[in-house]
């Protein structure tokens, strides 16, 4: 059975969502989990652990030295609104599901990194491709776009590009227009 982190630093937590909630959300957004409940729980645990690699990009700090996941955190803004330090944002729950779906589809998350080196890339006709130096290959720790997108408002970069972080685009007031 999954142990759910709800923002109160639950001892031994290994998921941000119950299996029932994860299945419902997956069905709503077109993602998949294994049919077998035991296998689905394993994939959700792996998704929970996969989010740890994103921690260095996140705003704020963990609220406890003994918590097992990336949340709860203090000092976080999401779309310019403070995130309570005793909660787990829906964006984190969705990110766990995206990671779990990718793992379920075969994404490798625990392979040995072999020192691959990017030699070049090409963006053409709407497709992105990479080439690697001889003797190396593509990274074994894939970037899961759904995870990146879900966590973006909670990241340092997401904050910096928002209106409350100094970014946020051009507005009538800062473009010199007079009303």
C-alpha positions in Angstrom: 0.0 0.0 0.0 1.2 3.5 -0.9 2.1 5.9 1.9 0.8 9.3 0.9 2.7 12.6 1.5 0.0 15.2 2.1 2.2 18.1 3.2 2.7 17.1 6.8 5.9 15.1 6.3 4.4 11.7 6.5 6.9 9.1 7.7 8.0 6.8 4.9 5.9 8.5 2.3 6.4 7.0 -1.2 3.7 8.8 -3.3 1.9 12.1 -3.5 -1.4 10.4 -4.5 -3.4 7.3 -3.8 -3.8 4.6 -6.5 -7.5 5.4 -6.9 -6.7 9.1 -7.4 -3.8 8.4 -9.7 -6.0 6.1 -11.9 -8.7 8.8 -12.1 -6.3 11.5 -13.0 -4.5 9.3 -15.6 -7.9 8.5 -17.2 -8.7 12.2 -17.3 -5.5 13.3 -19.0 -4.8 10.3 -21.2 -2.0 8.7 -19.3 -1.7 5.0 -18.2 -0.7 2.9 -15.3 -0.3 -0.9 -15.2 -3.7 -2.7 -14.8 -2.3 -4.8 -11.9 -2.6 -2.7 -8.6 0.7 -3.9 -7.2 2.6 -3.1 -10.4 0.8 0.3 -10.6 1.9 1.1 -7.0 5.5 0.3 -7.9 5.4 2.6 -10.9 3.9 5.4 -8.8 6.7 4.9 -6.3 9.2 5.1 -9.1 7.5 8.3 -10.4 7.7 9.8 -6.9 11.5 9.0 -6.7 12.0 10.3 -10.2 10.9 13.7 -9.1 14.0 14.0 -6.8 16.1 14.7 -9.9 14.1 17.9 -10.4 14.7 19.2 -6.8 17.7 21.4 -7.7 15.5 23.4 -10.1 12.7 24.1 -7.5 12.1 27.2 -5.5 12.3 27.1 -1.7 13.5 24.6 0.8 12.3 21.3 2.2 10.5 21.8 5.5 12.1 18.8 7.2 15.3 16.8 7.0 13.4 13.5 7.2 10.9 14.0 4.4 11.2 11.6 1.5 10.1 13.7 -1.4 10.4 17.1 -3.0 7.4 18.5 -1.2 6.4 20.0 1.2 8.5 23.1 0.8 8.7 26.6 2.2 9.4 29.8 0.3 7.6 28.9 -3.0 5.4 31.0 -5.3 3.4 29.5 -8.0 2.1 31.9 -10.6 2.8 34.7 -8.1 0.8 33.1 -5.3 2.4 31.7 -2.1 2.3 28.0 -1.8 1.5 26.9 1.8 4.3 25.0 3.3 2.0 22.2 4.5 0.6 21.3 1.1 1.6 19.4 -2.0 0.6 21.4 -5.1 -1.5 19.7 -7.8 1.3 20.4 -10.2 3.6 18.1 -8.2 0.9 15.4 -8.2 0.5 15.7 -11.9 4.3 15.6 -12.4 4.4 12.3 -10.4 1.8 10.8 -12.8 3.7 12.0 -15.9 6.9 10.4 -14.5 5.0 7.2 -13.7 3.4 7.0 -17.1 6.8 7.4 -18.8 8.3 4.7 -16.6 5.3 2.5 -17.4 6.0 3.1 -21.1 9.6 1.9 -20.7 11.6 5.0 -19.8 14.8 3.9 -18.0 15.4 5.7 -14.8 18.1 3.7 -13.1 20.7 2.9 -15.7 24.4 3.6 -15.6 25.4 6.9 -17.2 28.2 6.2 -19.8 29.5 9.8 -20.3 27.6 10.5 -23.5 28.5 13.8 -25.1 26.3 15.8 -27.5 28.0 16.5 -30.8 25.2 18.5 -32.4 21.5 19.0 -32.7 19.1 20.0 -35.4 15.8 21.7 -35.2 14.0 21.5 -38.6 10.6 20.9 -39.9 9.3 20.9 -36.3 11.5 17.9 -35.3 14.4 18.0 -32.9 17.2 15.5 -33.3 20.6 15.0 -31.6 23.9 13.4 -32.6 26.4 12.2 -30.1 30.2 11.9 -30.2 31.6 8.6 -31.4 31.4 5.9 -28.7 28.7 7.6 -26.8 24.9 7.4 -26.9 21.8 9.2 -25.7 21.4 9.9 -22.0 20.0 7.1 -19.9 18.1 9.6 -17.7 15.5 10.9 -20.0 13.9 14.3 -19.5 10.1 13.8 -19.2 8.4 16.8 -20.8 5.2 16.4 -18.8 7.2 16.5 -15.6 9.1 19.6 -16.7 5.9 21.3 -17.8 4.0 20.5 -14.6 6.7 21.6 -12.3 7.6 24.8 -14.2 5.5 27.3 -12.1 7.3 25.9 -9.0 10.8 26.2 -10.4 13.4 29.0 -10.0 13.2 29.7 -13.8 9.4 29.7 -13.7 9.5 32.3 -10.9 12.1 34.4 -12.7 10.0 34.6 -15.9 6.8 35.4 -14.1 5.6 39.0 -13.4 6.3 38.7 -9.7 9.8 37.4 -10.4 10.9 40.3 -12.7 9.9 38.7 -16.0 6.5 38.1 -17.4 6.5 39.9 -20.7 5.9 43.3 -22.1 3.0 45.5 -20.9 1.5 48.8 -21.9 3.2 50.5 -19.0 6.8 49.3 -19.8 6.5 49.8 -23.6 6.1 53.6 -23.4 2.5 53.7 -24.5 0.5 56.5 -23.0 -3.2 55.8 -22.3 
